[in-house]
Amino acid sequence: LVGAGAVGAFYASRLHQPSKNIFVSVVCRSNYQAVKTYGFRLQTRNFGDYSFIPHAVYPSCKAAAEDASARNITYDYVVLSTKALPDIDDEPAEIAPVVSPGKSAILLIQNGVGIEIPHRQRFPNNPILSAVTVISAVQKEPGFIIQHRWTRIAIGAYSGSEQPYSQDALETIVDLFKQGGIADAEAWDPIQIQLVRWHKIAINATFNPASVLSGGVGNADMVTDAELLQHTRGCMQEVFSAAQAIFKRPFPPELATVDAIIKSTERNKGTKPSMLLDWEAGRALELEVILGNPIRIARQHGIDMPRIQAMYALLKSAAARRGIQKPRL
């Protein structure tokens, strides 16, 4: 697993089942030293408090690949759970050392749409699996994870990977999650998983940029303000309409409507969207996967999303002027 933050570490801890000969190694960034020394400590709503000692802990994929080569092993799955920043990081190049061509399945546990495309270009013969999570978790300090609620993960094969083993890789990883106690791990078909992604984008592409552009208004406050409520409703409906036109299929009935999302958001008081937290901390924003990619994909189908595009243009300019969105050289 690459990117052992709160979400990645939680799911890695459920996949790691040594008694069943299932071993999970992790590549850490800022928390490498703590995890290498002590492993992870988890406080979870669903599974109580426990420790997770990964099979191995590495500072980079290159180090993991060198160790695997020395031990003559390969990785069946490479799970990527980092923040998706294709305008800044070359993620396919980063994970390439641990991906066995034609063998390793690549599971993307990340926000946004269009995230699979660069991986398919880099790894044309590997199964690529796309995952959308509903989970509330935070890393309070390096290696210390708190899971507040929810565990849901929906996984589907990327439609660009039609190899026979894609379905096998999908069914196997869903079964491994279930064996690890994630009862609401679900397998979806390639179009369904993209609709699930676009449904989550309707929420992320609405509340995340609006929270920054409004000067720090949280989600609950946004839907109780008359003008901001009209804006959020319009943005979500814009994404809903675009997705259903692109895929020519309605959203699965179990996914919440715009009205249901607003009602749920009213109860989510005192929280800040992740993009606002990143903005306040001076970190790079997931602009492209949450805003830019949906706009470009919609345009390819002759669909405009003017509300989303306006926020994208404004926030991209603001981030560039602040110097937090530095592209790769």
Secondary structure, 3 states (H helix, E strand, C coil): CECCCHHHHHHHHHHCEHHHCECCCEECCCCHHHHHHHCEEEEECCCEEEEECCCCEECCHHHHHHHHHHHCCCCCEEEECCCCCCCCCCHHHHHHHHCCCCCCEEEEECCCCCCCHHHHHHCCCCCEEEEEEEEEEEEEECCEEEEEEEEEEEEEECCCCCCCHHHHHHHHHHHHHHHCCCCCEEEECHHHHHHHHHHHHHHHHHHHHHHHHCCCCCHHHHCCCHHHHHHHHHHHHHHHHHHHHHHCCCCCCCCCCHHHHHHHHHCCCCCCCHHHHHHHHCCCCCHHHHHHHHHHHHHHCCCCCHHHHHHHHHHHHHHHHHCCCCCCC
